[in-house]
Amino acid sequence: MADDLYRSALKARMARLPDLPPWETGARAEGEGDGDVPGTGGEGEDEEMDEEEDDEDGVGELPSLNTLPRLTHRTRTPVDYSPLSAAGYFEQSLSLSLPSRGLDTRLYYTPPLVRAGGRGTVIVAHHGAGSGALSFALFAREVRVQSEGECGVLAADCRGHGKTASTTGSTGDLLLSQSDLSSDLLALLTTLFPSPGEAPSLVLVGHSMGASVVLGALPQLLKEGYGVTGVAVLDVVEGTALEALPHMRSLLLTRPKGFPSLEAAIAWHVTNNTLRNLQSARISVPALFVRNPTAAEGAGVQWVWRAPLEKTEPFWEGWFTSLSSRFLSAPSARLLLLAGTERLDKPLMIGQMQGKFQLVVLPGVGHHLQEDDPAAAARVVLEFWRRNERVGVGVKKVGER
Amino acid sequence: MDGEPSTSATSNANNWRFAQCFGDKGEVDDITEADIISTVEFDHTGDYLATGDKGGRVVLFERNDSKKGCEYKFYTEFQSHEPEFDYLKSLEIEEKINRIKWCKRQNSAHFLLSTNDKTIKLWKVFEKSLKVVSENNLTDGTRPVPPPTISTNLRLPRMTQHDTIVAAVPRKVYANAHAYHINSISINSDGETYISADDLRVNLWNLNISDQSFNIVDIKPANMEELTEVITAAEFHPIHCNLFMYSSSKGTIKLADMRESALCDRHAKLFEEEDDPSNRSFFSEIISSISDVKFSKDGRYILSRDYLSLKIWDVNMDRGPVKTIQIHDHLRGKLCDLYENDCIFDKFECTWSGDGQSVLTGSYQNYFHIYDVNTTNDIVLQADKSAFKAKKIGAGAKPGMKNGAKPGVKDGVNIDAMDFNKKILHGSWHPRENTIAIAATNNLFIFAVDR
C-alpha cells in the first residue's frame, strides 16, 4: 500500500514512546513488574507478600486506543528482597533422623488427601547440587492447588545442603557420590513409609543432580515393592552437563564467597538471573547460607555458602555419567522437562524418537525451572502423573516389568 | 478573491444536477476489488476523461458532442499495468493506477502518462483504421474471378477502409527509478519534462528519455529509523516551468525553483501554518498530513487538502493560508475510531474549477463538497444511488443540502450513521465548464451545471 512507509514509521515512533501507566482495562494482566509471581492467587497465603503492585492510579479519560502497542509498566516501588518463610507452601517441616546414614535430615512435607481405599500419591522431589529442598516450595503449593490436595509433595535437603546435618560433621557432608545420595534417599523413604504396601504411590522428580540420585534409587525402590508411577527429570541432559563441567570451576570462582546479609544474597541471585522468580528466591536462597563463623560482628561477610560447590568437584562426573542411559532404561514412566534452550544429547534424541519418554520444554525459564515457573512445572508433572496413574488393574504401565 | 464576491453559477446548489453514472451500480458489498476507480482526470480540452482502476486498467471516455447536454460515452479501454513481483524484496507491486496525466494534444493521437507504485508509462491512444484487401487477382470483392492468363492483366491488390479501432500503445516505459511508492506525476508546462514523486524522492524526467531521470528532491534520512516525514504530492507550476511544489505528511508545502540548484532540497518558499496549540491532540500530526495539493489554473494560488480541511494559499504569501475551509469538522471528535479503522489515513484529493472560483473535494458516505472560493458557500452533493433517483423524479431538492435541515442531521449529514467505507477520494473538474467527474468506489459519476 502506498502509505505503508508513513504508517510503519509512525508505529515505530509510537513504540518508542516512554512508558506510561497501563490503561484501566479491568484485568491486571498488563504491567508485571520484575518479580511478580506468575500464577499467584491461590489460597492460603499466610505471609503478607510485599510484592510489586501495579500503579493503579486513575489514568483518567483516555481514548480507547486498542491498536497502540501495549506499553509495559515499570514498577517504581522498591523491590523487597527480605527472606520469606516457607510456611504456607509446605504443610509440615520435619527433622528426620537416619542413623543408618548418619544424617539428621530436614524435610518438608505436604501429605496427600487419601481417598477411601486409596493410598494417595506423593511427589518426591530431589533438589540439585548447591540448592535446597525449598527450591520446591512454590512448586509444592502449585501442586497442592492444582491437584486439589490429591497429590502430596515431599522434598528433603540432601546431605551437606540446607538444614540437613551430618552426624559426622563435614566428612559426612562431603559423601556426595551418586550412590551415597541414592542410598540416603532410599533410607528416607523407607523410614517415612515403612510399609511398601500401604505407602502412597510415588512420583520421583529430580532436578539436575537430583535426577541422578532419583534414578539411582528407583530400581531399589521398585524391588522393595514401592509403587512408582513415574520419574521426571528436570533440566539436565547428560551430554550438555558433562560438556559444561570444565567451565563449572571457573564459574564457581566468579561467585562471591559470601554476602553481608540474606537480602544481598537474594538480590544477587535475582539480579544475575540465576533465579528469575523473586518470590521463590526469597524462600529458597536463605537455606543456601550459613552464618560465617569467622566474620567480625556486624560487618563483613556474614553469610557464606552452606554447600561450597567447589568441594564437590570429585563427584561431578559421577553424577552425570550414564545419566541418559539410566533414564532411558528406568523401569517406569519417564518425563523430561527442559528449560528453553537445552539440547538433547545423542542417546536422548534417539530415545525421544523411539518414544521412550515424554519431552516438555518450558519457555521463559532458567535452569531452576521449578522455581522460575512453578505453575507450569506443576501442571506438567501432574498431567504426567494423571496419565500414568489411572491405568486399570492388570494393565502393565509403561516400563513396568 | 478579487474583491467582489461573484455569484457564479456554481454557487447555487440548485444548478448542479446528476448527469451520468458509469459502472456496476450494485451494492458496495460485493464489488470486485479490481473495479475500484483509483484516479480520474479530464484532459486539457475536457472532451476526454480518463479513469484508472485498481486492476491496472485505464478507461477513456469521449464527450458526445451530438447531444445538447453533457454526455460522455465510452471510448476505449486498455490494460496499462500488470501486477508484478519484486524478487529482491519479496514484495508484490500492485497494478493499481495511482495517477493519470494527459499530455497536451499535439496531433490526432492522445498521449497520457499513467503510473502505478513503481513504473510510469507513456501511452499513445489513437484511431487506427483497419484496411482490408478488397480486390485481388482472385476476387473482385464479391465473387471469384478467374485468374488472369496474360501478364498484362495482373493487378495489384486494392485495400479499402474496413473499420476504425482505437488502439493504445505504450510508447515509453519509465521504470526502476523509484524505491518507494509513486504518489504523483506532473507534466511541466514546457511539455517536455515531467516529475514523479514517491514517499521520499522527486525525480525529473524527459518524456523522450526513459532510461534516465534526475533526482531533484531527496528527503530520505541517513537512518531510516529517524523517518518522520514523507512526500505526499508534487506538482509543477502551470505556467513557470522552473517552479514546482511538493507537500509532506507534516503539513508543509514547499515551493522549489529548479534554477537554484540541481538538488532542490532547499525550498524557495515554505507554506506552513502553525498549529493552534489549544487544538493539539494525539492525532494532530496525522490529520495535518496533506493528502493532495494543486496549483490553480492561473498559478497564483495553491489548494491543499488535509484530513479535515481545505486550505487556499496565495503563492506570494507563505505566512498563512488566505482561506481555510472545514470540510467535516464533526469528525474531529471521532478521530480515535477513525484511527482504529484506518480511515484517518484516507487520502482525499482536491481540485480547482477551470475558472478558479470553486474547489472540489470529497468526504465520507459518498458526499462531496463544492466550495465557492470567495464566499466559501458549501454545496454538498452525494454520489450514490439517490442521485439518479432524484433525477428521475426531477426534484430540485437534493439530499444533504444545507437548506433542507432534518432533525438529527447536521449540515445535511447524519454523523452517527456515516458509512466510512464509502468515500469520495478522486475527482476531476472539466477545464472549461462546470462539469465534474467523481469516482465513487467502482462507479464514475458525472455531475454538471444546468446550462
Boltz contact constraints between the chains, C-beta under 6 A:
constraints:
  - contact:
      token1: [A, 2]
      token2: [B, 181]
      max_distance: 6.0
  - contact:
      token1: [A, 2]
      token2: [B, 183]
      max_distance: 6.0
  - contact:
      token1: [A, 3]
      token2: [B, 345]
      max_distance: 6.0
  - contact:
      token1: [A, 5]
      token2: [B, 180]
      max_distance: 6.0
  - contact:
      token1: [A, 5]
      token2: [B, 199]
      max_distance: 6.0
  - contact:
      token1: [A, 5]
      token2: [B, 230]
      max_distance: 6.0
  - contact:
      token1: [A, 6]
      token2: [B, 230]
      max_distance: 6.0
  - contact:
      token1: [A, 6]
      token2: [B, 249]
      max_distance: 6.0
  - contact:
      token1: [A, 9]
      token2: [B, 227]
      max_distance: 6.0
  - contact:
      token1: [A, 63]
      token2: [B, 336]
      max_distance: 6.0
  - contact:
      token1: [A, 67]
      token2: [B, 340]
      max_distance: 6.0
